[in-house]
């Protein structure tokens, strides 16, 4: 969408529209959060050794849990259902961030002669790991190796994961087939059963139908979600997302009246509020109601300037004043926008410094250490994190979170090695030869850990630096837009009033 800044002027200020129907990042982000693999919990497991290891994991001791279960399996102490214990072990490795180890266990079980249910669950777990790491083809291949239906929730996970992988490959027809199976029950039934898989499935089905050109059917599904009851923050956010999807769909089709109907259904206190305010202003602007467009845009411009929607509003407000020929106010707000853009660039520079000197990683490791290994942190946890205002979208990705968990575990393991080294020094009764062997093992392990730790930290830095660079370039581009529009406005005023303004 292109918005002209003054009547009769030749320039314009671009207000970048959100991607059509917001079907990309957010859709996958919501679904991926739901698909984060957790340790396999088997209610039917009676083996006390497996339950003891599970207890260690639940109380926040993943290292002890994995070590205990790995040792008991290796020594043959677990006689009853060892295959299920292997699945539990794979889930524990996954929760600890050791994805390659978990994937190896799941792959071995899937190809073993174990009962079909064990093989099926192993293939599902492997597909989840592969999908989280961007291995879409491999995930689909693992899912195809599942024979028959899985029990209960596992079948819902399988259908939604299959659909998401197919949508990433632009196979929307096949994705719709899986999503229809997932959404066979009414939404009321799904919500009463608290089936988050089916709810996500219906949202993704609506988006997939839109992408296939079946707009009416997709609209009906999204309207059902957008007007349904919601008793959790997650379901309310999904309801807002459905309404925003419909609103921006109609806005992109130049149907502002229809778009407005959905924008006003979106909460102005929820996580989607900034996008709703930005879109509502666009609705009024499309109808040439520029005074009305100022109401949501001015409100949005006072919010956190690190939000891209707020940055858009900082350019939209002076545009609206220009349309009303209130040039003094327009110039004032362009100047205000420039000041805010400059301030944000300075804050990003500080965030880059925190990334480069390791302060960001130290703070995030502290956050992770206070949580259970399978838990995802919330946005409010990042309020005191250096650069958190600009990096929260990166923090929410599986790649960053899992890399950070690995980094935290490596630092923990390094601390354990130092502790063991002290114990070797203090140990009595060790022969000199045995002591030298143990000390050499610890030194070798420390060297390997330090090398992996360094590579992991560098990867975290690269991810953060790339995100900050993109955010900085966007701000600099917006600042250039503001200066260009101001110059045009001065030129227009000079020609019209002979320099009086």
Secondary structure by P-SEA (a helix, b strand, c coil): ccccccccccbbbbccccccccccaaaaaaaaaaaccccccccccccaaaaaaaaaaaaccaaaaaaaaaaaaaacccccaaaaaaaaaaaaaaaacaaaaaaaaaaaaaaccccaaaaaaaaaaaaaaaaaacaaaaaaaaaaacccccccaaaaaaaaaaaaaaaaacaaaaaaaaaaaaacccaaaaaaaccaaaaaaaaaaaaaaaaacaaaaaaaaaaaaaacccccaaaaaaaaaaaaaaaaaaaaacaaaaaaaaaaaccccccaaaaaaaaaaaaaaaacaaaaaaaaaaaaaacccccaaaaaaaaaaaaaaaaacaaaaaaaaaaaaaaaaaaaaaaaaaaaaaaaaaaaaaaaaaaaaacccccccccccccccccccccccccccaaaaaaaaaaaaaaaaaaaaaaaaaaaaacccccaaaaaaaaaaaaaaaaaaaaaaaaaaaaaaaaaaaaaaaaaaaaaaaaaaaaaaaaaaaaaaaaaccccc
